[in-house]
Amino acid sequence: MTVDVAPVAVATDQAATVPSRILAGGPRAVGVLAPIGFGVVFLGAWQLLVVGLQIQPYVVPSPLAIAAEFGANLGSVISGAARTGLNALIGLVVGTVLGVLGAVLANAIRNVDGMLAPVVAAGSVMPIVALAPVLYTMYGADVETARQLVAGLAALIPVYVNTLRGLRQVRPVHRDLMTAYAATARQQAVNVTLPTARPYVFTGLRVASSLAVISALVAEYFGGPVSGLGKSITSAASSSNYPLAWAYVLGAILLGLIFYGATLAVETWFTRHSRPI
């Protein structure tokens, strides 16, 4: 007796994976095009409202007027952004180093944590830019030290808080496992503690990068050398050149985006091997 066996269709992996490959690029394209489209619509509506309602420049200038002033004073905008950016960068680096070191000490020594906790709590609610006039008196109004210190103090708090939280996220079972393997303190720190705390450190760094730029910018309003975007904004506004003032504001926004993008790129580079597949 013969048994007829019906042919079985074998599906290839290629046919199954082609739709997923095509659709995989969809979310990434939407993620890029959506904010660009929103920005174009927002700027277009802004321009139409200013022209249609005849809004005066001292209330809000049109995007085209701002863009014209930005292009006409591009050299001045870049020069001011370079000065403000340098102060913010120095403050960010100093604040980050001190914040990480303080968090490591607080995590290792409980007494240090108890001493620093009220100081950090006070610093988190204190308007740090209000220290600018005092710092100008201490270090002189002809140097950039006060602005750098303000930016550093603004960056220190989020880096310290997030790093300390990350250092305390290690599960006891992981520490017990490393102890069972007779791992040294250095091996535990390199293989368990630091990898666990790394996302928290970069979260604090991203927050600190924006705060450093804002603090360095606002500190320029209280005095100091006639340089930076903050001084340029106040000078343009005091002379009633509001489109130019907004052009400098645009430069400050771009500077903040550069800082945020740079910290995000550093985070991506350091965490590229730890992402889930």
Secondary structure by P-SEA (a helix, b strand, c coil): cbbbbcbbbbbbccccaaaaaaacaaaaaaaaaaaaaaaaaaaaaaaaaaaaacccccccccaaaaaaaaaaaaaaaaaaaaaaaaaaaaaaaaaaaaaaaaaaaaaacaaaaaaaaaaaaaaaacccccaaaaaaaacccccaaaaaaaaaaaaaaaaaaaaaaaaacccaaaaaaaaaacccaaaaaaccccccaaaaaaaaaaaaaaaaaaaaaaaaaaccccccaaaaaaaaaaacaaaaaaaaaaaaaaaaaaaaaaaaaaaaaaacccccc
